[in-house]
Amino acid sequence: MKKVESYLKERYGEGGEVKVEFEGKEITGVMYGDDECFEMNDFYQYLLTKDTLYKAFYEIPNDNDDLGSLDYENPTDLEDVTEYYKEYVV
């Protein structure tokens, strides 16, 4: 995961430690991303744990364009992208 971490730091800078809660589980990791992390209309940030890389997706309310005000501790979806990044990105 060191290569994945190095890639994320190079692309997004230093991440910030965060605890997220998803489907009753608490996951602690380092969050990376910026305001350009969109997959179609879905906004996401990367969450890196010791052994897993997730895309953490967030809902942006229609009347809000301030991404800093989102609740980053409660994503609407988590997608494990570890294998894809190990195989195709780093």
Secondary structure by P-SEA (a helix, b strand, c coil): caaaaaaaaaaccbbbbbcccccccccbbbbbbccccccccbbbbbbbccccccbbbbbbccccccccccccccccccccaaaaaacccc
